[in-house]
Amino acid sequence: MGMSTEDFWFCPLGLFLDLWECHKQYVGISKPKIELFIDEILSLGV
């Protein structure tokens, strides 16, 4: 995932799990539960 050994051991567990899920989605192992685009997000908040 592009992390050095030192970065891995000092990162919080939640950050590592988020990065692992992003990696799985990028490789195609898993799919996101909800797929949103930036236009959908900005229209909700504006």
All heavy atoms as TSV, in Angstrom:
chain	resi	resn	atom	element	x	y	z
A	1	MET	N	N	0.812	-1.199	0.000
A	1	MET	CA	C	0.000	0.000	0.000
A	1	MET	C	C	0.852	1.258	0.000
A	1	MET	O	O	0.332	2.329	0.225
A	1	MET	CB	C	-0.940	-0.005	1.185
A	1	MET	CG	C	-2.038	-1.042	1.080
A	1	MET	SD	S	-3.350	-0.932	2.314
A	1	MET	CE	C	-2.487	-0.721	3.792
A	2	GLY	N	N	2.129	1.115	-0.222
A	2	GLY	CA	C	2.983	2.286	-0.324
A	2	GLY	C	C	3.424	2.860	1.004
A	2	GLY	O	O	3.806	4.022	1.082
A	3	MET	N	N	3.345	2.084	2.063
A	3	MET	CA	C	3.751	2.571	3.383
A	3	MET	C	C	5.061	1.893	3.776
A	3	MET	O	O	5.261	0.715	3.511
A	3	MET	CB	C	2.698	2.240	4.437
A	3	MET	CG	C	1.356	2.882	4.219
A	3	MET	SD	S	0.126	2.342	5.409
A	3	MET	CE	C	0.636	3.228	6.836
A	4	SER	N	N	5.927	2.652	4.435
A	4	SER	CA	C	7.129	2.035	4.978
A	4	SER	C	C	6.744	1.280	6.255
A	4	SER	O	O	5.654	1.450	6.797
A	4	SER	CB	C	8.180	3.096	5.283
A	4	SER	OG	O	7.753	3.913	6.351
A	5	THR	N	N	7.655	0.463	6.722
A	5	THR	CA	C	7.389	-0.310	7.943
A	5	THR	C	C	7.154	0.618	9.131
A	5	THR	O	O	6.251	0.387	9.935
A	5	THR	CB	C	8.579	-1.240	8.239
A	5	THR	OG1	O	8.830	-2.043	7.085
A	5	THR	CG2	C	8.292	-2.139	9.412
A	6	GLU	N	N	7.926	1.681	9.207
A	6	GLU	CA	C	7.769	2.627	10.319
A	6	GLU	C	C	6.421	3.343	10.246
A	6	GLU	O	O	5.747	3.511	11.262
A	6	GLU	CB	C	8.896	3.646	10.279
A	6	GLU	CG	C	8.902	4.578	11.457
A	6	GLU	CD	C	10.115	5.482	11.426
A	6	GLU	OE1	O	11.239	4.962	11.433
A	6	GLU	OE2	O	9.902	6.705	11.397
A	7	ASP	N	N	6.010	3.746	9.041
A	7	ASP	CA	C	4.707	4.394	8.882
A	7	ASP	C	C	3.581	3.449	9.278
A	7	ASP	O	O	2.594	3.866	9.881
A	7	ASP	CB	C	4.495	4.848	7.436
A	7	ASP	CG	C	5.375	6.019	7.064
A	7	ASP	OD1	O	5.825	6.736	7.984
A	7	ASP	OD2	O	5.606	6.206	5.858
A	8	PHE	N	N	3.712	2.177	8.923
A	8	PHE	CA	C	2.679	1.206	9.250
A	8	PHE	C	C	2.508	1.074	10.760
A	8	PHE	O	O	1.396	1.091	11.272
A	8	PHE	CB	C	3.010	-0.164	8.647
A	8	PHE	CG	C	2.113	-1.255	9.140
A	8	PHE	CD1	C	0.828	-1.380	8.653
A	8	PHE	CD2	C	2.541	-2.134	10.111
A	8	PHE	CE1	C	-0.015	-2.381	9.116
A	8	PHE	CE2	C	1.715	-3.134	10.578
A	8	PHE	CZ	C	0.431	-3.259	10.074
A	9	TRP	N	N	3.600	0.943	11.485
A	9	TRP	CA	C	3.508	0.711	12.921
A	9	TRP	C	C	3.067	1.940	13.698
A	9	TRP	O	O	2.566	1.822	14.815
A	9	TRP	CB	C	4.831	0.186	13.466
A	9	TRP	CG	C	5.051	-1.228	13.046
A	9	TRP	CD1	C	5.990	-1.687	12.192
A	9	TRP	CD2	C	4.285	-2.382	13.435
A	9	TRP	NE1	N	5.874	-3.035	12.018
A	9	TRP	CE2	C	4.836	-3.494	12.767
A	9	TRP	CE3	C	3.192	-2.586	14.261
A	9	TRP	CZ2	C	4.328	-4.778	12.923
A	9	TRP	CZ3	C	2.689	-3.868	14.412
A	9	TRP	CH2	C	3.249	-4.943	13.747
A	10	PHE	N	N	3.212	3.131	13.124
A	10	PHE	CA	C	2.810	4.342	13.835
A	10	PHE	C	C	1.457	4.893	13.394
A	10	PHE	O	O	0.994	5.880	13.940
A	10	PHE	CB	C	3.885	5.419	13.702
A	10	PHE	CG	C	5.096	5.137	14.533
A	10	PHE	CD1	C	6.308	4.857	13.932
A	10	PHE	CD2	C	5.017	5.123	15.909
A	10	PHE	CE1	C	7.429	4.578	14.701
A	10	PHE	CE2	C	6.121	4.849	16.693
A	10	PHE	CZ	C	7.342	4.573	16.081
A	11	CYS	N	N	0.817	4.282	12.400
A	11	CYS	CA	C	-0.487	4.798	11.973
A	11	CYS	C	C	-1.590	4.212	12.864
A	11	CYS	O	O	-1.482	3.084	13.336
A	11	CYS	CB	C	-0.752	4.496	10.502
A	11	CYS	SG	S	-1.354	2.862	10.138
A	12	PRO	N	N	-2.649	4.967	13.104
A	12	PRO	CA	C	-3.765	4.450	13.886
A	12	PRO	C	C	-4.444	3.287	13.155
A	12	PRO	O	O	-4.410	3.209	11.921
A	12	PRO	CB	C	-4.723	5.634	13.991
A	12	PRO	CG	C	-3.933	6.830	13.640
A	12	PRO	CD	C	-2.832	6.367	12.747
A	13	LEU	N	N	-5.041	2.400	13.906
A	13	LEU	CA	C	-5.681	1.225	13.325
A	13	LEU	C	C	-6.794	1.622	12.363
A	13	LEU	O	O	-6.945	1.027	11.287
A	13	LEU	CB	C	-6.234	0.326	14.435
A	13	LEU	CG	C	-6.931	-0.954	13.967
A	13	LEU	CD1	C	-5.965	-1.832	13.191
A	13	LEU	CD2	C	-7.507	-1.697	15.138
A	14	GLY	N	N	-7.582	2.621	12.700
A	14	GLY	CA	C	-8.679	3.064	11.832
A	14	GLY	C	C	-8.175	3.570	10.489
A	14	GLY	O	O	-8.773	3.294	9.449
A	15	LEU	N	N	-7.078	4.304	10.498
A	15	LEU	CA	C	-6.490	4.792	9.246
A	15	LEU	C	C	-6.033	3.632	8.387
A	15	LEU	O	O	-6.282	3.594	7.179
A	15	LEU	CB	C	-5.309	5.725	9.533
A	15	LEU	CG	C	-4.514	6.187	8.318
A	15	LEU	CD1	C	-5.395	7.005	7.377
A	15	LEU	CD2	C	-3.300	6.967	8.750
A	16	PHE	N	N	-5.389	2.643	8.998
A	16	PHE	CA	C	-4.934	1.473	8.243
A	16	PHE	C	C	-6.111	0.726	7.629
A	16	PHE	O	O	-6.060	0.326	6.466
A	16	PHE	CB	C	-4.114	0.530	9.130
A	16	PHE	CG	C	-3.723	-0.726	8.411
A	16	PHE	CD1	C	-2.741	-0.687	7.439
A	16	PHE	CD2	C	-4.343	-1.922	8.691
A	16	PHE	CE1	C	-2.383	-1.837	6.754
A	16	PHE	CE2	C	-3.993	-3.076	8.022
A	16	PHE	CZ	C	-3.006	-3.027	7.054
A	17	LEU	N	N	-7.187	0.544	8.382
A	17	LEU	CA	C	-8.349	-0.168	7.853
A	17	LEU	C	C	-9.005	0.614	6.721
A	17	LEU	O	O	-9.466	0.014	5.735
A	17	LEU	CB	C	-9.346	-0.455	8.976
A	17	LEU	CG	C	-8.863	-1.439	10.042
A	17	LEU	CD1	C	-9.888	-1.563	11.151
A	17	LEU	CD2	C	-8.538	-2.788	9.445
A	18	ASP	N	N	-9.049	1.941	6.823
A	18	ASP	CA	C	-9.578	2.764	5.730
A	18	ASP	C	C	-8.722	2.625	4.481
A	18	ASP	O	O	-9.235	2.476	3.373
A	18	ASP	CB	C	-9.651	4.225	6.139
A	18	ASP	CG	C	-10.776	4.518	7.111
A	18	ASP	OD1	O	-11.700	3.684	7.224
A	18	ASP	OD2	O	-10.734	5.577	7.749
A	19	LEU	N	N	-7.398	2.679	4.651
A	19	LEU	CA	C	-6.497	2.528	3.516
A	19	LEU	C	C	-6.621	1.144	2.883
A	19	LEU	O	O	-6.582	0.992	1.668
A	19	LEU	CB	C	-5.047	2.782	3.948
A	19	LEU	CG	C	-4.705	4.213	4.299
A	19	LEU	CD1	C	-3.303	4.276	4.883
A	19	LEU	CD2	C	-4.826	5.104	3.088
A	20	TRP	N	N	-6.804	0.118	3.720
A	20	TRP	CA	C	-6.951	-1.246	3.212
A	20	TRP	C	C	-8.242	-1.370	2.393
A	20	TRP	O	O	-8.250	-1.996	1.331
A	20	TRP	CB	C	-6.931	-2.233	4.367
A	20	TRP	CG	C	-7.081	-3.649	3.922
A	20	TRP	CD1	C	-8.133	-4.479	4.158
A	20	TRP	CD2	C	-6.149	-4.411	3.150
A	20	TRP	NE1	N	-7.911	-5.684	3.585
A	20	TRP	CE2	C	-6.700	-5.682	2.951
A	20	TRP	CE3	C	-4.896	-4.130	2.605
A	20	TRP	CZ2	C	-6.045	-6.673	2.232
A	20	TRP	CZ3	C	-4.255	-5.119	1.891
A	20	TRP	CH2	C	-4.824	-6.368	1.713
A	21	GLU	N	N	-9.322	-0.768	2.842
A	21	GLU	CA	C	-10.584	-0.810	2.105
A	21	GLU	C	C	-10.461	-0.056	0.782
A	21	GLU	O	O	-10.954	-0.526	-0.248
A	21	GLU	CB	C	-11.719	-0.235	2.943
A	21	GLU	CG	C	-13.074	-0.310	2.278
A	21	GLU	CD	C	-13.527	-1.727	1.977
A	21	GLU	OE1	O	-13.182	-2.656	2.726
A	21	GLU	OE2	O	-14.235	-1.922	0.953
A	22	CYS	N	N	-9.787	1.088	0.790
A	22	CYS	CA	C	-9.557	1.822	-0.453
A	22	CYS	C	C	-8.723	0.996	-1.418
A	22	CYS	O	O	-8.986	0.977	-2.626
A	22	CYS	CB	C	-8.854	3.145	-0.174
A	22	CYS	SG	S	-9.882	4.337	0.702
A	23	HIS	N	N	-7.728	0.297	-0.912
A	23	HIS	CA	C	-6.882	-0.552	-1.753
A	23	HIS	C	C	-7.702	-1.686	-2.374
A	23	HIS	O	O	-7.565	-1.978	-3.564
A	23	HIS	CB	C	-5.732	-1.118	-0.924
A	23	HIS	CG	C	-4.912	-2.138	-1.638
A	23	HIS	ND1	N	-4.042	-1.800	-2.645
A	23	HIS	CD2	C	-4.838	-3.479	-1.510
A	23	HIS	CE1	C	-3.471	-2.901	-3.100
A	23	HIS	NE2	N	-3.934	-3.922	-2.424
A	24	LYS	N	N	-8.573	-2.302	-1.580
A	24	LYS	CA	C	-9.405	-3.391	-2.105
A	24	LYS	C	C	-10.350	-2.889	-3.184
A	24	LYS	O	O	-10.569	-3.574	-4.180
A	24	LYS	CB	C	-10.197	-4.052	-0.971
A	24	LYS	CG	C	-9.329	-4.845	-0.029
A	24	LYS	CD	C	-10.106	-5.725	0.923
A	24	LYS	CE	C	-11.186	-5.022	1.659
A	24	LYS	NZ	N	-11.867	-5.843	2.663
A	25	GLN	N	N	-10.904	-1.693	-3.015
A	25	GLN	CA	C	-11.787	-1.129	-4.033
A	25	GLN	C	C	-11.005	-0.778	-5.287
A	25	GLN	O	O	-11.488	-0.976	-6.398
A	25	GLN	CB	C	-12.510	0.097	-3.490
A	25	GLN	CG	C	-13.534	-0.230	-2.445
A	25	GLN	CD	C	-14.175	0.992	-1.843
A	25	GLN	OE1	O	-14.086	2.083	-2.394
A	25	GLN	NE2	N	-14.827	0.826	-0.697
A	26	TYR	N	N	-9.786	-0.268	-5.137
A	26	TYR	CA	C	-8.963	0.107	-6.279
A	26	TYR	C	C	-8.579	-1.128	-7.103
A	26	TYR	O	O	-8.605	-1.109	-8.330
A	26	TYR	CB	C	-7.708	0.828	-5.797
A	26	TYR	CG	C	-6.777	1.249	-6.904
A	26	TYR	CD1	C	-7.071	2.343	-7.703
A	26	TYR	CD2	C	-5.597	0.547	-7.151
A	26	TYR	CE1	C	-6.224	2.735	-8.718
A	26	TYR	CE2	C	-4.748	0.926	-8.163
A	26	TYR	CZ	C	-5.069	2.026	-8.944
A	26	TYR	OH	O	-4.230	2.400	-9.948
A	27	VAL	N	N	-8.262	-2.227	-6.421
A	27	VAL	CA	C	-7.857	-3.456	-7.096
A	27	VAL	C	C	-9.069	-4.173	-7.684
A	27	VAL	O	O	-8.948	-4.907	-8.652
A	27	VAL	CB	C	-7.080	-4.361	-6.116
A	27	VAL	CG1	C	-6.776	-5.714	-6.697
A	27	VAL	CG2	C	-5.802	-3.683	-5.684
A	28	GLY	N	N	-10.242	-3.955	-7.122
A	28	GLY	CA	C	-11.453	-4.587	-7.621
A	28	GLY	C	C	-11.918	-5.766	-6.800
A	28	GLY	O	O	-12.796	-6.517	-7.224
A	29	ILE	N	N	-11.335	-5.943	-5.629
A	29	ILE	CA	C	-11.729	-7.051	-4.756
A	29	ILE	C	C	-13.103	-6.791	-4.143
A	29	ILE	O	O	-13.910	-7.694	-4.006
A	29	ILE	CB	C	-10.673	-7.270	-3.651
A	29	ILE	CG1	C	-9.335	-7.669	-4.284
A	29	ILE	CG2	C	-11.122	-8.315	-2.651
A	29	ILE	CD1	C	-8.183	-7.695	-3.305
A	30	SER	N	N	-13.362	-5.549	-3.760
A	30	SER	CA	C	-14.654	-5.203	-3.174
A	30	SER	C	C	-15.210	-3.975	-3.867
A	30	SER	O	O	-14.500	-3.255	-4.565
A	30	SER	CB	C	-14.517	-4.963	-1.669
A	30	SER	OG	O	-13.776	-3.800	-1.422
A	31	LYS	N	N	-16.493	-3.719	-3.656
A	31	LYS	CA	C	-17.150	-2.555	-4.244
A	31	LYS	C	C	-17.666	-1.662	-3.123
A	31	LYS	O	O	-18.024	-2.140	-2.053
A	31	LYS	CB	C	-18.317	-2.990	-5.121
A	31	LYS	CG	C	-17.878	-3.774	-6.334
A	31	LYS	CD	C	-19.037	-4.066	-7.251
A	31	LYS	CE	C	-18.529	-4.796	-8.476
A	31	LYS	NZ	N	-19.567	-5.024	-9.451
A	32	PRO	N	N	-17.709	-0.354	-3.345
A	32	PRO	CA	C	-18.229	0.544	-2.306
A	32	PRO	C	C	-19.714	0.288	-2.066
A	32	PRO	O	O	-20.445	-0.104	-2.977
A	32	PRO	CB	C	-17.984	1.930	-2.872
A	32	PRO	CG	C	-17.811	1.747	-4.332
A	32	PRO	CD	C	-17.287	0.375	-4.535
A	33	LYS	N	N	-20.153	0.485	-0.830
A	33	LYS	CA	C	-21.561	0.275	-0.498
A	33	LYS	C	C	-22.446	1.300	-1.198
A	33	LYS	O	O	-23.514	0.984	-1.681
A	33	LYS	CB	C	-21.763	0.351	1.011
A	33	LYS	CG	C	-21.109	-0.784	1.742
A	33	LYS	CD	C	-21.330	-0.711	3.223
A	33	LYS	CE	C	-20.636	-1.863	3.906
A	33	LYS	NZ	N	-20.813	-1.854	5.328
A	34	ILE	N	N	-21.990	2.544	-1.233
A	34	ILE	CA	C	-22.716	3.620	-1.905
A	34	ILE	C	C	-21.727	4.352	-2.798
A	34	ILE	O	O	-20.657	4.760	-2.334
A	34	ILE	CB	C	-23.316	4.616	-0.891
A	34	ILE	CG1	C	-24.295	3.925	0.034
A	34	ILE	CG2	C	-24.000	5.759	-1.614
A	34	ILE	CD1	C	-24.788	4.815	1.165
A	35	GLU	N	N	-22.067	4.519	-4.045
A	35	GLU	CA	C	-21.190	5.234	-4.960
A	35	GLU	C	C	-21.757	6.625	-5.197
A	35	GLU	O	O	-22.846	6.774	-5.728
A	35	GLU	CB	C	-21.069	4.482	-6.279
A	35	GLU	CG	C	-20.049	5.078	-7.213
A	35	GLU	CD	C	-19.804	4.213	-8.417
A	35	GLU	OE1	O	-19.839	2.979	-8.279
A	35	GLU	OE2	O	-19.593	4.776	-9.497
A	36	LEU	N	N	-21.033	7.637	-4.745
A	36	LEU	CA	C	-21.449	9.025	-4.903
A	36	LEU	C	C	-20.443	9.763	-5.768
A	36	LEU	O	O	-19.257	9.451	-5.759
A	36	LEU	CB	C	-21.535	9.726	-3.545
A	36	LEU	CG	C	-22.601	9.231	-2.590
A	36	LEU	CD1	C	-22.466	9.928	-1.245
A	36	LEU	CD2	C	-23.977	9.476	-3.160
A	37	PHE	N	N	-20.917	10.740	-6.486
A	37	PHE	CA	C	-20.051	11.604	-7.268
A	37	PHE	C	C	-20.013	12.966	-6.600
A	37	PHE	O	O	-20.873	13.323	-5.807
A	37	PHE	CB	C	-20.564	11.708	-8.705
A	37	PHE	CG	C	-20.522	10.387	-9.421
A	37	PHE	CD1	C	-21.661	9.609	-9.539
A	37	PHE	CD2	C	-19.337	9.922	-9.956
A	37	PHE	CE1	C	-21.621	8.391	-10.184
A	37	PHE	CE2	C	-19.289	8.705	-10.608
A	37	PHE	CZ	C	-20.435	7.935	-10.722
A	38	ILE	N	N	-19.012	13.754	-6.924
A	38	ILE	CA	C	-18.803	15.044	-6.262
A	38	ILE	C	C	-19.998	15.979	-6.460
A	38	ILE	O	O	-20.345	16.743	-5.563
A	38	ILE	CB	C	-17.479	15.684	-6.727
A	38	ILE	CG1	C	-17.108	16.859	-5.839
A	38	ILE	CG2	C	-17.549	16.097	-8.187
A	38	ILE	CD1	C	-16.713	16.489	-4.463
A	39	ASP	N	N	-20.656	15.910	-7.610
A	39	ASP	CA	C	-21.824	16.765	-7.853
A	39	ASP	C	C	-22.965	16.437	-6.902
A	39	ASP	O	O	-23.700	17.325	-6.465
A	39	ASP	CB	C	-22.300	16.614	-9.294
A	39	ASP	CG	C	-21.263	17.116	-10.286
A	39	ASP	OD1	O	-20.476	18.003	-9.899
A	39	ASP	OD2	O	-21.240	16.616	-11.417
A	40	GLU	N	N	-23.146	15.192	-6.563
A	40	GLU	CA	C	-24.196	14.790	-5.631
A	40	GLU	C	C	-23.908	15.280	-4.222
A	40	GLU	O	O	-24.808	15.687	-3.493
A	40	GLU	CB	C	-24.354	13.271	-5.641
A	40	GLU	CG	C	-24.779	12.715	-6.965
A	40	GLU	CD	C	-24.687	11.212	-7.040
A	40	GLU	OE1	O	-24.018	10.597	-6.196
A	40	GLU	OE2	O	-25.283	10.653	-7.961
A	41	ILE	N	N	-22.661	15.258	-3.825
A	41	ILE	CA	C	-22.285	15.687	-2.490
A	41	ILE	C	C	-22.406	17.196	-2.342
A	41	ILE	O	O	-22.946	17.707	-1.374
A	41	ILE	CB	C	-20.855	15.218	-2.156
A	41	ILE	CG1	C	-20.824	13.696	-2.132
A	41	ILE	CG2	C	-20.380	15.807	-0.835
A	41	ILE	CD1	C	-19.439	13.118	-2.036
A	42	LEU	N	N	-21.917	17.940	-3.334
A	42	LEU	CA	C	-21.956	19.389	-3.259
A	42	LEU	C	C	-23.387	19.927	-3.362
A	42	LEU	O	O	-23.725	20.912	-2.734
A	42	LEU	CB	C	-21.098	20.009	-4.344
A	42	LEU	CG	C	-19.601	19.850	-4.162
A	42	LEU	CD1	C	-18.860	20.459	-5.326
A	42	LEU	CD2	C	-19.147	20.457	-2.868
A	43	SER	N	N	-24.254	19.287	-4.127
A	43	SER	CA	C	-25.630	19.761	-4.226
A	43	SER	C	C	-26.374	19.571	-2.912
A	43	SER	O	O	-27.272	20.331	-2.592
A	43	SER	CB	C	-26.360	19.048	-5.360
A	43	SER	OG	O	-26.535	17.680	-5.067
A	44	LEU	N	N	-26.000	18.566	-2.117
A	44	LEU	CA	C	-26.635	18.356	-0.830
A	44	LEU	C	C	-26.219	19.421	0.181
A	44	LEU	O	O	-27.018	19.863	0.996
A	44	LEU	CB	C	-26.283	16.966	-0.283
A	44	LEU	CG	C	-26.809	15.774	-1.067
A	44	LEU	CD1	C	-26.293	14.483	-0.460
A	44	LEU	CD2	C	-28.338	15.771	-1.079
A	45	GLY	N	N	-24.957	19.842	0.138
A	45	GLY	CA	C	-24.445	20.783	1.125
A	45	GLY	C	C	-24.621	22.239	0.762
A	45	GLY	O	O	-24.505	23.115	1.592
A	46	VAL	N	N	-24.927	22.549	-0.493
A	46	VAL	CA	C	-25.010	23.943	-0.916
A	46	VAL	C	C	-26.428	24.414	-0.951
A	46	VAL	O	O	-27.355	23.824	-1.220
A	46	VAL	CB	C	-24.341	24.127	-2.302
A	46	VAL	CG1	C	-24.524	25.546	-2.810
A	46	VAL	CG2	C	-22.880	23.797	-2.184
